Amino acid sequence: MRRHSVQLTHDSALLPWLGANFWSRTGGPLMWRSYDPVTVREELSVLREHGLNMTRSFFYWPDFHPEPHRVDEELCARFGDFLDAHTELGMGTVPTFIVGHMSGENWDPAWRGDRDLYEDVWLLGRQAWFVSQMTRRFKDHPAVTGWLITNEMPGYGRVYQVDPPSSDVVTAWAQFMCDAVRAAGGTQPVSLGDGAWGIEVTGRDNGFSLRQTAEYVDFVGPHVYRSDTDRTRQHYRAAFECELAAVTGQPVVLEEFGLSTDTVSAGAAGVYYRQTLHNSLLGGASGWMAWNNTDYDALWDQSPYDHHPFEMHFGVTDALGRPKPPLLELASFAATLKAVDFPNCRRCDADAALVVPAFLERGYPYSRPADRPLIFSSLHQAYVSAHAADLPVGLTREADGIAPDALLYLLPATRQLTTRGRRTLEERARAGATVYLSFCSGEYPTTRGPWFHGLDGLFGVEQQLTYGVAEPIEDEVLEMTFTEDFGPLAAGEVLRFAVAGNEDSRAYLPVVPAGARVVAVDAHGRPALLVHELGAGRTVLATYPLEHMAARTARVNPEATHRLYAALAQLAGARRPVTTGMPEVAADVLEHEDGRRFVWLVSQSAEETRVRPDCGGRQLRDVDSGEAVAEVRLAPYGVRVLRLG
């Protein structure tokens, strides 16, 4: 199946976007009041010297729009100089219009009052007017390479956790704002700046639906800051959210990511940038904007830094303009993009599909929003395990109809499917595919067990559940012993999994085979993995919530699920173009339109590693010299890109 790999296109030469969100160290959000053109040029020059080609810039709304029918012309002139500074350096910028939220604080124009940003018609008109005014002023400047409507509007327009607006209202607001850009003559790519925090990505309904706003925007821009209890999962967080954000098939730009060096060491900051940049590229991102360009030590007594002091040190340079490890990683990444001619590359196709249940994004009657975090976390962990198995996976959404062209379908810790989805999976198996599902009881006591029909017939078992009662897993470690050869897993081999979950989800599925054969048992002799031949294909059932247990365990990766996925791939005939033999080092492939293929090797090991990748008889070569490479040395959490001969 084709994995998402859509590049942003425009008549600008400044593609792909690789840059930073920009506030000058002279003022942060208030920089336009004390604008210093010399300092700004120094700040931009450092970014350009390290391979960055653009910034994201901000019209601080209270300052640029001081009265309902007036923009501040002096600040506009300063912004014009800011654009000129970009042109002088061969850089571009993406201006952001409605900037009322920034770094942990909200600011309103003095005239807003308590008017609602989405539903008050007069205020809606004032926003659209401001957007059109700024577009008319700057649309023809060569430095403007795109537009963003807001900065993280879900946290500004209304606090979505308390009083979320409806998606219909938000979509209408988005239409008015984007139409204002186009009506004013803006032809550059436009998006919302909302962070892609809506239901299709996070499972939380904040009113911003990627599906509903797709016809008005040209790209999707995730803002990724969420943390984890496992370092490998953390390193794949942005990549996974980029995969989910590709739901509309539009280009995905990692619009914000980063960290404060008040919260991590300098070395760990560099590692996080390296991992996030490369893994998100392999996850379908086609642009990157780090948060942010500089530190703000001199602004310690200015909001928001006085009450969010860690926000002073998200910069890729320090307060004196010196590069920090994140900027060095951005420079290295820029060199990689150039070396492989990234705009003309795409991800290799995948034979394996990770199935996203419709319940992540659909509010079916009497279904619980509280079920969605389990779906997200199980999918995220499965995504990590697939990478540890060197198994390329694409996402297929049940809500869109499960893709017909995969050989292996993975349903990790899946409790909820629609009738249509379940029937489709059976059809895929009968047509020759392998369908794998691991049982999950759910994290809430209401309607425990599978929320789909015909589990018995699909998997060739008779389940032995008792109504309303979860069957607890009493062992601290699940030992899955294979009773016959299963791909590369030999009879007698044991896989061990850490057991986790709450009183509802820490549960297994008791079954009796009824057509399926047991290929692995637990320590008590109960079926743990069963295979059911079905038509030209098969289904595979794990009676334990493997991915959910791992997702709820700290510092668990690499864990044994990757070995199961590798065996499933062999059983299904799903290709793994390059394998490393080490779960700590993941391999993936990008294909250039001229036929060249590039292999990424990404290490999740804290130690230096050496690997001899298996490329199916093909030779790996250094991208620059063309010299043959048999053994690859990777620094701790290192990345190496090679050409596949």
C-alpha positions in Angstrom: 0.0 0.0 0.0 1.1 3.5 -0.6 2.3 5.3 2.5 1.6 9.0 2.8 4.4 11.0 1.1 3.1 14.3 -0.2 5.4 17.2 -0.6 4.3 20.8 -0.2 4.4 22.6 -3.6 4.6 26.3 -4.5 6.5 28.4 -7.0 9.0 29.3 -4.2 12.5 27.8 -4.3 12.5 27.6 -0.5 11.3 24.0 -0.3 11.3 21.9 1.7 10.7 24.2 4.6 13.3 23.8 7.3 13.2 26.6 9.8 12.3 27.9 13.2 9.5 29.8 14.8 10.9 33.3 15.3 10.7 35.9 18.1 13.7 38.2 18.5 15.6 38.0 21.7 15.0 41.8 22.1 11.4 41.4 23.0 9.9 37.9 22.5 6.2 38.5 21.6 6.7 42.2 22.2 9.6 42.4 19.7 7.7 44.7 17.3 7.6 47.5 20.0 11.4 47.5 20.3 12.3 46.1 16.9 16.1 46.1 16.3 16.9 45.4 12.6 20.6 44.8 13.4 19.8 42.1 16.0 17.2 40.5 13.8 19.7 40.2 10.9 22.2 38.7 13.3 19.6 36.1 14.5 18.5 35.2 11.0 22.1 34.9 9.8 22.9 32.3 12.4 19.9 30.2 11.3 20.9 30.6 7.6 24.5 29.6 8.3 23.2 26.3 9.7 21.1 25.4 6.7 17.7 26.8 7.7 15.8 28.5 4.9 12.7 30.0 6.6 11.0 31.1 9.7 7.5 31.3 11.0 6.7 34.8 12.1 3.9 36.4 14.1 1.6 39.4 14.0 1.2 39.9 17.8 -2.5 40.7 17.6 -2.9 43.3 20.4 -0.1 45.4 18.9 -0.8 45.1 15.1 -4.6 45.5 15.5 -4.9 48.2 18.2 -8.4 49.4 17.2 -11.2 47.5 15.5 -10.8 49.3 12.2 -7.1 50.2 12.3 -3.8 48.3 11.9 -0.6 49.8 13.3 1.3 51.2 10.2 4.6 51.6 12.1 4.7 48.0 13.1 3.7 47.0 9.5 6.8 49.0 8.3 8.9 47.1 10.8 7.5 43.8 9.6 8.4 44.9 6.0 12.0 45.4 7.1 11.8 41.9 8.7 10.8 40.5 5.4 13.6 42.4 3.6 16.1 40.9 6.0 14.9 37.4 5.0 15.3 38.3 1.3 18.8 39.5 1.9 19.7 36.1 3.2 17.8 34.0 0.7 15.2 33.0 3.3 11.4 33.0 3.5 8.8 33.3 6.3 5.3 32.2 7.0 3.4 35.0 8.8 0.8 34.1 11.4 -2.2 36.4 11.7 -4.3 35.9 14.8 -1.7 35.7 17.6 -3.5 36.0 20.9 -1.9 32.9 22.5 1.8 32.4 23.0 4.0 30.3 25.3 1.5 29.8 28.1 -0.4 33.1 28.1 -3.3 34.6 26.2 -3.4 38.3 25.1 -6.4 40.1 23.6 -6.7 43.3 21.7 -8.1 45.8 24.2 -11.3 46.2 22.2 -12.3 42.5 22.1 -14.2 42.4 25.4 -15.9 39.1 26.1 -16.9 38.5 22.4 -16.6 35.0 21.2 -13.9 34.6 18.5 -15.9 31.9 16.6 -19.5 32.9 16.9 -19.7 36.7 17.4 -20.4 37.9 13.8 -18.9 41.4 14.4 -15.7 39.9 15.9 -15.5 37.3 13.1 -15.6 40.2 10.6 -12.8 42.1 12.4 -10.6 39.0 12.3 -11.3 38.5 8.6 -10.6 42.2 8.0 -7.3 42.0 9.8 -6.3 38.9 7.8 -7.1 40.6 4.5 -5.3 43.8 5.5 -2.1 42.1 6.3 -2.3 39.8 3.3 -2.8 42.8 0.9 0.2 44.5 2.4 2.7 41.6 2.2 1.4 39.1 -0.4 3.8 40.3 -3.1 6.9 40.3 -1.0 9.2 37.5 -2.2 10.0 36.4 1.4 6.4 35.4 2.1 6.3 31.7 1.4 3.0 30.8 3.2 0.4 31.9 5.7 -1.0 30.6 9.0 -4.3 31.9 10.4 -3.6 31.5 14.1 -1.3 30.2 16.7 -2.9 27.3 18.6 -6.4 28.7 18.5 -7.8 25.7 20.5 -6.1 27.2 23.5 -7.2 30.8 22.8 -10.6 30.8 21.1 -12.0 28.7 23.9 -10.5 26.4 26.4 -11.4 23.3 24.5 -11.1 21.0 27.6 -13.9 23.0 29.3 -16.1 24.5 26.5 -15.1 23.2 23.1 -16.8 24.8 20.1 -18.6 22.6 17.6 -16.8 21.5 14.5 -19.4 23.2 12.4 -18.7 26.5 14.0 -14.9 26.1 13.8 -15.0 25.0 10.2 -17.1 28.1 9.3 -14.6 30.3 11.1 -11.7 28.6 9.2 -13.5 29.1 5.9 -13.9 32.9 6.6 -10.3 33.3 7.5 -8.8 31.3 4.6 -11.2 33.0 2.2 -10.0 36.3 3.5 -6.4 35.4 2.5 -7.5 34.3 -1.0 -9.8 37.3 -1.5 -7.0 39.6 -0.7 -4.7 38.0 -3.3 -2.7 35.7 -1.2 -1.6 32.7 -3.4 0.9 31.1 -1.0 0.0 27.9 0.9 -2.2 28.5 3.9 -3.1 26.5 6.9 -4.7 27.2 10.3 -1.9 27.0 12.9 -4.2 25.1 15.3 -1.6 22.3 16.0 -3.6 19.4 14.5 -4.8 18.7 18.1 -8.3 17.6 16.9 -10.1 14.3 17.0 -8.5 12.6 14.0 -5.1 12.8 15.6 -5.5 12.9 19.3 -9.0 11.4 19.8 -10.0 14.6 21.6 -12.8 16.7 20.0 -11.7 20.4 20.2 -13.8 21.5 17.3 -10.9 21.5 14.8 -11.5 18.7 12.4 -8.8 18.0 9.8 -11.4 16.4 7.6 -13.9 19.3 7.7 -11.3 22.1 7.2 -9.4 20.3 4.5 -11.0 22.1 1.5 -9.8 25.4 2.9 -6.2 24.7 3.7 -3.1 23.5 1.7 -1.2 21.6 4.4 -1.6 20.3 7.9 0.7 21.5 10.7 1.1 19.3 13.9 2.5 20.9 17.0 4.0 18.1 19.1 5.0 18.5 22.7 3.4 15.6 24.5 5.7 13.5 26.7 5.9 9.7 27.4 7.3 7.2 29.9 9.4 5.4 27.3 12.3 7.1 25.4 11.8 5.2 22.2 8.0 6.0 22.1 9.0 9.6 22.8 11.4 9.5 19.8 8.5 8.3 17.6 5.8 10.5 19.0 6.1 13.3 16.3 6.4 10.7 13.5 3.3 8.9 14.7 1.3 12.1 15.0 2.4 13.1 11.5 1.1 9.8 10.2 -2.3 10.4 11.8 -2.4 14.0 10.6 -2.1 12.8 7.0 -5.8 11.7 7.2 -6.7 14.1 4.4 -3.9 13.2 2.1 -2.4 16.8 2.3 1.2 17.7 3.0 2.2 17.5 6.6 4.5 20.1 8.0 5.8 19.6 11.6 4.9 23.2 12.4 6.1 23.2 16.0 8.3 20.8 18.0 11.1 21.4 20.5 12.0 21.5 24.2 13.4 23.7 26.8 17.0 23.1 27.9 15.8 24.0 31.4 14.1 20.6 31.4 16.7 18.3 29.7 20.4 18.2 29.3 22.1 19.8 26.3 23.0 16.4 24.9 19.5 15.0 25.3 18.2 18.1 23.5 20.3 17.3 20.5 19.3 13.6 20.6 15.6 14.6 20.7 16.0 16.9 17.7 17.9 14.3 15.7 15.3 11.6 16.4 12.3 13.8 15.8 13.6 15.2 12.5 14.6 11.9 10.9 11.7 9.8 12.3 9.1 12.4 11.2 10.6 12.5 7.8 10.2 8.8 7.6 6.7 9.3 9.0 5.6 11.5 6.1 6.5 15.0 7.2 7.7 17.3 4.4 8.6 20.4 6.4 9.9 21.4 9.8 9.7 24.5 12.0 11.5 24.2 15.3 10.3 26.0 18.4 12.1 28.3 18.5 15.0 30.4 17.3 16.5 31.8 20.5 16.7 32.0 24.2 15.4 35.0 26.1 17.5 35.5 29.3 17.0 39.3 29.3 13.2 39.0 29.3 13.0 37.2 32.7 10.6 39.9 34.1 8.3 40.0 31.1 5.2 37.8 30.6 5.0 34.9 29.8 8.5 34.2 30.9 8.1 35.5 34.4 5.6 32.8 35.2 6.7 30.2 32.6 10.4 30.6 33.0 11.3 27.4 31.2 9.9 29.1 28.1 13.0 31.3 28.0 15.2 28.4 26.9 13.4 26.7 24.0 15.9 28.3 21.6 18.1 26.6 19.1 20.6 29.4 19.9 21.3 30.8 23.3 20.6 34.4 24.3 23.9 35.5 22.8 23.1 33.9 19.5 25.5 30.9 19.9 24.3 27.6 18.4 22.9 25.0 20.8 22.9 21.2 20.0 19.5 21.4 18.4 20.7 23.9 15.8 23.7 21.6 15.0 21.2 18.8 14.5 19.1 21.0 12.2 22.3 21.8 10.2 23.1 18.1 9.8 19.5 17.3 8.8 19.6 20.1 6.2 22.7 18.5 4.7 20.9 15.1 4.6 17.9 16.6 2.8 20.2 18.1 0.2 22.3 14.9 -0.2 19.2 12.8 -1.1 17.4 15.5 -3.0 14.5 15.2 -0.6 11.8 17.1 -2.7 12.0 14.3 -5.3 11.9 11.4 -2.9 9.0 9.4 -1.5 8.5 6.7 1.1 8.7 3.1 -0.1 5.4 1.2 -0.3 4.3 -1.0 2.6 2.8 -4.5 2.6 1.6 -4.1 6.3 -1.2 -1.8 7.4 -1.9 -0.5 10.9 -5.7 -0.3 11.2 -7.0 2.8 12.9 -10.4 2.0 14.4 -13.2 4.5 13.5 -13.9 4.9 17.2 -10.8 7.1 17.5 -12.5 9.9 15.6 -16.2 9.1 15.4 -18.6 10.0 18.2 -20.9 7.1 17.8 -24.0 7.2 20.1 -23.2 6.1 23.7 -19.6 5.4 22.9 -17.2 6.9 25.3 -14.6 9.5 24.5 -12.6 8.0 27.3 -12.0 4.9 25.1 -9.9 6.9 22.6 -6.7 7.3 24.6 -6.4 3.5 24.7 -6.8 3.4 20.9 -4.1 6.1 20.5 -1.6 4.6 22.9 -2.0 1.0 21.5 -1.5 2.2 18.0 1.5 4.3 19.0 3.2 1.4 20.7 2.4 -0.9 17.7 4.0 1.7 15.4 7.2 1.6 17.6 7.2 -2.2 17.5 6.8 -2.3 13.7 9.9 -0.1 13.4 11.8 -2.3 15.8 10.9 -5.2 13.4 12.1 -3.1 10.3 8.5 -3.6 9.0 7.3 -0.6 6.9 3.7 0.1 7.9 1.1 2.4 6.5 -2.0 3.6 8.4 -5.4 2.6 7.1 -8.5 4.1 8.6 -11.6 2.1 9.3 -13.6 5.3 8.8 -12.4 5.6 5.2 -12.8 1.9 4.4 -9.9 -0.5 5.2 -7.3 -0.4 2.3 -7.6 -3.4 0.1 -3.9 -3.8 -0.9 -2.1 -4.8 2.3 -0.8 -8.4 2.9 -0.8 -7.9 6.7 -3.3 -6.0 8.8 -2.3 -5.2 12.4 -5.1 -4.5 15.0 -3.2 -3.9 18.2 -5.2 -4.3 21.5 -8.3 -3.6 19.5 -11.6 -3.7 21.3 -13.9 -1.6 19.1 -14.8 -2.2 15.4 -17.8 -1.4 13.4 -19.8 -4.1 11.7 -18.5 -2.9 8.4 -14.9 -3.0 9.5 -15.2 -6.5 10.9 -16.8 -7.8 7.7 -14.1 -6.1 5.6 -11.3 -7.7 7.6 -12.8 -11.1 7.1 -13.0 -10.4 3.4 -9.4 -9.4 3.3 -8.4 -12.6 5.1 -10.4 -14.7 2.7 -8.8 -13.0 -0.2 -5.3 -13.9 1.0 -4.2 -11.4 3.6 -3.2 -12.1 7.2 -5.3 -10.3 9.8 -3.8 -10.0 13.3 -5.7 -8.8 16.4 -4.7 -8.8 20.0 -7.6 -8.9 22.5 -8.3 -6.0 24.8 -11.0 -5.8 27.4 -11.0 -2.0 27.7 -10.1 0.3 30.5 -13.6 0.9 31.8 -16.0 -1.6 33.5 -19.0 -0.8 31.2 -19.4 -3.5 28.5 -16.0 -5.2 29.0 -14.7 -7.3 26.3 -14.9 -7.0 22.5 -17.2 -4.4 21.1 -17.6 -6.2 17.7 -19.5 -9.2 16.6 -18.4 -12.6 15.5 -15.0 -12.9 17.2 -15.5 -16.6 17.3 -16.1 -17.1 13.6 -13.4 -14.7 12.5 -10.7 -16.3 14.6 -11.9 -19.9 14.8 -12.4 -20.0 18.6 -15.1 -20.2 21.2 -14.5 -17.4 23.7 -15.3 -18.3 27.3 -15.9 -14.9 28.9 -18.3 -14.5 31.8 -20.7 -11.5 31.6 -19.4 -8.4 33.2 -16.3 -10.0 34.6 -12.7 -9.4 33.4 -10.4 -12.5 33.4 -7.4 -11.0 35.3 -3.8 -11.6 34.3 -2.2 -12.6 37.6 1.3 -13.1 36.4 3.7 -10.1 36.4 5.3 -11.4 33.2 3.5 -13.1 30.3 5.5 -16.0 29.0 4.3 -17.0 25.5 5.8 -20.4 24.6 5.5 -21.5 21.0 4.2 -25.0 20.4 5.2 -25.1 16.8 7.4 -23.1 14.4 5.9 -19.7 13.7 7.9 -18.0 11.0 11.4 -17.4 12.5 10.1 -18.3 16.0 10.9 -22.0 16.7 8.8 -24.4 18.6 9.8 -24.2 22.3 10.9 -20.6 22.1 9.5 -18.2 24.7 8.6 -14.5 24.3 8.2 -12.6 27.5 6.0 -9.5 27.9 5.7 -7.1 30.9 2.1 -7.2 32.2 0.4 -3.9 32.9 -3.0 -2.2 32.8 -5.8 -1.4 35.3 -8.3 -3.8 36.8 -10.4 -3.7 33.6 -7.7 -3.9 30.9 -5.2 -6.2 32.7 -7.2 -9.2 31.4 -6.9 -12.0 28.9 -9.4 -13.8 26.6 -10.1 -17.4 27.5 -10.8 -19.4 24.4 -11.3 -22.9 23.2 -10.1 -23.6 19.6 -12.9 -24.2 17.1 -11.0 -24.5 13.8 -8.0 -22.5 14.8 -4.8 -24.1 15.9 -2.8 -23.0 18.9 0.7 -21.9 18.1 1.7 -20.5 21.5 0.5 -21.0 25.1 0.9 -19.0 28.3 2.6 -20.3 31.4 -0.6 -22.0 32.5 -1.0 -23.9 29.2 -3.8 -21.6 28.0 -4.0 -20.5 24.3 -2.0 -17.3 23.9 -1.7 -17.2 20.1 -3.9 -18.9 17.5 -3.9 -19.1 13.7 -7.1 -19.7 11.8 -6.8 -20.5 8.1 -9.6 -18.7 6.3 -10.1 -18.9 2.6 -6.8 -18.0 0.9 -5.5 -16.2 4.0 -5.7 -16.4 7.7 -6.4 -14.6 11.0 -4.2 -14.5 14.0 -5.5 -13.9 17.5 -3.4 -13.0 20.5 -5.5 -13.5 23.7 -3.5 -10.9 25.6 -3.4 -7.1 25.1 0.2 -7.1 24.1 0.5 -3.6 22.8 -1.7 -2.1 25.5 0.4 -3.7 28.2 3.6 -2.3 26.7 2.0 1.2 26.2 1.2 1.3 29.9 4.8 0.2 30.9 7.6 2.7 31.4 11.0 2.2 29.7 9.8 -1.0 28.1 11.1 -0.8 24.5 12.4 -2.7 22.8 10.0 -5.4 23.9 9.1 -8.7 22.4 6.2 -7.7 20.2 8.6 -6.8 17.4 9.5 -10.5 17.1 5.9 -11.4 16.8 5.5 -8.7 14.1 8.5 -10.0 12.2 7.0 -13.5 12.3 3.7 -12.2 11.1 5.4 -10.4 8.2 7.0 -13.7 7.1 3.8 -15.6 7.4 2.0 -12.9 5.3 4.7 -12.4 2.8 5.1 -8.7 3.8 8.3 -7.3 2.6 11.0 -5.9 4.9 13.4 -4.3 2.4 16.3 -3.8 4.9 16.7 -5.6 8.2 19.3 -5.0 10.9 18.8 -7.9 13.2 18.7 -5.5 16.1 15.4 -4.1 17.5 17.4 -1.0 18.7 18.2 -0.1 15.1 15.3 0.5 12.7 15.7 0.6 9.0 13.5 2.3 6.4 13.7 3.3 2.8 13.0 6.4 0.7 12.9 6.2 -3.1 14.0 8.9 -5.5 12.1 9.5 -8.7 15.3 8.6 -10.7 15.3 5.1 -9.1 17.9 5.6 -6.4 16.9 4.2 -3.0 18.2 5.6 0.3 18.3 3.6 3.6 17.8 5.3 6.9 19.3 3.5 10.0 18.0 5.0 13.2 19.4 3.8 16.6 17.4 3.7 19.8 20.4 2.5 21.8 22.2 4.5 24.4 25.4 2.7 23.4 27.4 2.8 20.3 26.2 0.0 18.0 27.5 -1.8 14.9 25.2 -3.4 12.5 25.5 -5.3 9.2 22.2 -4.7 7.5 20.6 -7.4 5.3 19.5 -5.7 2.1 18.5 -8.8 0.2 21.8 -9.2 -1.5 22.1 -5.5 -2.5 25.1 -3.4 -1.5 24.9 -0.3 0.8 27.0 2.6 -0.3 28.0 5.9 1.3 25.8 8.7 -0.1 28.7 11.1 -0.8 31.7 8.9 -1.7 29.8 5.9 -3.2 32.1 3.5 -1.3 30.7 0.2 -0.3 29.6 -0.1 3.3 29.2 -3.6 5.0 29.2 -2.7 8.7 27.7 0.5 10.0 28.7 2.1 13.2 26.1 4.2 14.9 26.7 6.6 17.8 24.3 6.5 20.7 20.9 7.4 19.3 22.6 8.0 16.0 21.3 8.1 12.4 23.1 7.1 9.2 21.8 7.5 5.7 23.2 5.2 2.9 22.4 4.6 -0.7 21.0 1.1 -1.6 22.9 -0.2 -4.6 
